[in-house]
Amino acid sequence: VLLPALEHVRRDRAAGMIGAEDAARVVQGIAGMVDQLDEGDGPPPDAGEEGAAVLGCPAVDRADEVALRILARLVAADGIRMEVLPAELLTGEVVGEIMARRPRAVVIGSLPPGGLGEARYLCKRLAAAPAAPWVLVARWGVAAVASETPGATATVRSLAEGRDQLQQFARTTKMSAA
């Protein structure tokens, strides 16, 4: 329910049906709901010295950040530690954070419309970096994602697919919390 709401806000904003302030207010309300859900779960699994096994990177804005936080909440139930970077970071800062934290996997989240160019650019920057992590691009709600993001290890279009990919990656790399 929350992810389609975020997508509708992004679409309505792009179509000029709502203003930037109204869109920000709705996204903030949805973020508040995700925060309330997190409060009942207790503290997230300890990241330890290594930090999070997965780092979420919003492609464009706060809506992408909130969508990634929803995914992080889902995979936390599987014992996968996922942190989400703030949407305010520039691409160079995101790459710097990834290189400094050295996560085993990176999820780039992008709600339509838009965001594909930003996701592709971040994939390209990560592919050029030494010791590039496994990269999952989540193009929430997009019908076809097959070859849209060169440099990505995998692409998904739903929370369920994203969770499945991270579970599979966790099984093959043993990144789940013990």
N, C-alpha and C positions, 0 to 999 in steps of 0.2 A: 504494500500500500504506500509506503513512504517513498520508495524509489520512483514509481510512476508519478507521484506528486511532484518530486524534484524535476523530473523530465518535463512535466507540463509547465512548471514555472519557467524553465529554461526556454521552452518553445514559445510560450506566451510573451515572454520578455523579448525574444528575437523577433516576433511578429508585431511588436509594438502594442500588444493588447494590455500590458501592464507596465508600469514604470519601474525604474531601477530600485526605488525605495520600497515599493510594494513587493517586488521579487525578493529583495534582501530580507524583508520582514518575514515572508513565508519560509524562506530557507532557514532563517534563524529559529523560527517556530519548530520546524522539523528537527533541527539540530537539538533543540531543547527536549524534544520527545526522545531522541536517541540517548541524550544524557540521562534522562529519567529512567530509561530502560537499563542503562549501565549501572545506575545507583543500586539497584536491587541485586546485582550479581556479585558484589564484593569486589575486592581489588583484582586487577588483571594479573595473569601469571607474571612472575618476576622475570624481567628480561636478563638479569644477571650481568656478568661482565661483558658478554658478547653483544648485548643489545637485542633488539627485536630481530627475529628470524625473517620477518617480512616487513618491508617499508612501503607504505601507500603514498603515492604521489598524485595529487589532483592535477589534471591537465590544464584546467582553466580557472575555476573559481570555487567559492565556498560550497556550491551545490555538489561539485565533484568530490570535495573533501568530505561532506556529510555522507555521500553514497559510499565512499571508502570506509568511513567509520561504521556504517551498517555492516559491510563485509567483515571488518575487523571483529565486530561483535559476534558474527556468525562463526568465524573460524576460531575464535577464542574458546568456544564450546568444544572444539576438536583439540584443544591444547596447543594451538598455533599462535605464537606471539606476533601480533601485527601492530605497528605504530603508524599513524598517519601524519604526514607533514602538513603544515599550514598552507593554505592555498595562496597566501600572500608572497611566498618565496618565488624569486625569479628562477628561470631554468638553470642558470649557472650555480645558484645557491642550492638548488635541488641536487644537482650532480655532485656538488661539494659535500652535501650531507650524506649522500649515498656512498661516496668514496670514503668519507670519514667513519661512517657507521658500519660499512661492509656487511649489509644484510645478505642473506642467502638468496632472497627473492625480492623483486620489486613489482608492485602492482600499480600501473598507471590507470587511473579512473577518469572516464570522460563520458558525460551525458550529452546526447544530441540536443539541439543541432550544434554544430561546431565542435571544436576540441580535437578533431582528427589531426590537423596540422601540428598542434602543440604536442600531441601524443607521439606522432611520428618524429618530430624534432628531438624530443627527449629520448626516444629509442635510439636514434642516430647518435646522439651524444654518449649514451651509455655503451653502445656497441663499440665506439671508438676508445672507450676508457680501458685502462689495464684492469684485468680481473673483473670483467663485466659480469654482473649478476644475472640470474635467470629472470626474464622479464615477461610479465603477464599484462596484456593490455585489455582492460575492461571497457568495452564500448556499449554501455548499458542501453538496452532497447533498440539497438541497430539490427536490422534484418540480416545483413551479410557482413562478415568481418574477415573473411578468409585471407586475403593478401593485402589488406589495407595498411598494415603497419609493419613494414620491413624492419628487421632488427628485433622484433618481439619473438620470444620463444613460443608464446601461445596467445591467442585472443579469445575472449568470451563476450557474450552479450547479455548475461543475466547473473544475478547474485548466486543462483544455484550452480551455474557453470563455473563461476569464479571459485566458489567453495570447493567444488569437485576437483578443479585443477590444483588448488593449493593443498587439498588432502592428498592427492596423488603425488605431488611434489614432496610433501612431507614424508610420505611413506618411502619414497625412493631415496631421500636424503637424510631421513631421521632427524628432521628439524623440530618435531613436536616436543613440547615440554615433557619432561620425564615424570 
